[in-house]
């Protein structure tokens, strides 16, 4: 199960606690915080969930808008 911070990141974005003038203007697919495997098609962290081979949750951002770009 996702932690509460990860759920809030998905819903409100990673910069939810920053002031409006401190927020980044936009996120690009080449940003280091974006999961490149997810952009390419499938993140290996999504494989074998709830099994002994589970890798856990991916620390990087999975964004469908960036995948479409």
Wavefront OBJ file of the C-alpha trace (Angstrom):
o trace
v 0.000 0.000 0.000
v 1.243 3.471 -0.844
v 2.298 5.732 1.989
v 0.284 8.861 2.634
v 3.048 11.110 1.290
v 3.169 9.153 -1.980
v -0.612 9.375 -2.329
v -0.499 13.140 -1.794
v 2.319 13.419 -4.349
v 0.159 11.636 -6.919
v -2.878 13.792 -6.207
v -1.333 17.209 -5.632
v 2.167 16.984 -7.097
v 5.560 16.755 -5.440
v 5.806 20.500 -4.877
v 2.516 20.747 -2.970
v 4.147 22.332 0.103
v 6.008 25.061 -1.786
v 4.863 28.651 -2.128
v 3.462 29.576 -5.569
v 6.573 31.582 -6.509
v 8.844 28.645 -5.578
v 7.091 26.047 -7.758
v 8.654 24.848 -10.996
v 6.937 26.030 -14.141
v 6.728 22.605 -15.796
v 8.146 19.113 -15.674
v 9.998 17.596 -18.611
v 10.461 13.892 -19.369
v 14.244 14.265 -19.070
v 13.995 15.467 -15.448
v 15.919 13.122 -13.089
v 12.846 12.682 -10.864
v 10.822 11.106 -13.726
v 10.870 7.311 -14.163
v 12.349 6.693 -17.627
v 11.215 3.046 -17.613
v 7.605 4.167 -17.130
v 7.974 6.645 -20.006
v 9.363 3.855 -22.213
v 6.438 1.570 -21.474
v 6.614 -0.340 -18.204
v 8.294 0.219 -14.849
v 9.833 -2.963 -13.381
v 8.631 -1.903 -9.916
v 5.072 -2.643 -11.086
v 6.028 -6.247 -11.786
v 5.277 -9.088 -9.332
v 3.386 -7.007 -6.778
v 2.597 -8.798 -3.502
v 5.055 -11.614 -4.190
v 8.507 -12.515 -2.885
v 10.077 -10.911 -5.955
v 8.337 -7.562 -5.377
v 10.741 -4.625 -5.853
v 8.612 -2.224 -3.823
v 7.415 1.173 -4.928
v 9.236 3.249 -7.499
v 10.751 6.392 -5.990
v 10.416 8.307 -9.254
v 7.432 10.070 -10.763
v 5.009 8.178 -13.029
v 3.111 10.740 -15.109
v 0.809 9.824 -17.991
v 1.048 13.318 -19.518
v 4.803 12.983 -19.882
v 4.356 9.517 -21.384
v 2.026 10.960 -24.025
v 4.591 13.627 -24.945
l 1 2 3 4 5 6 7 8 9 10 11 12 13 14 15 16 17 18 19 20 21 22 23 24 25 26 27 28 29 30 31 32 33 34 35 36 37 38 39 40 41 42 43 44 45 46 47 48 49 50 51 52 53 54 55 56 57 58 59 60 61 62 63 64 65 66 67 68 69
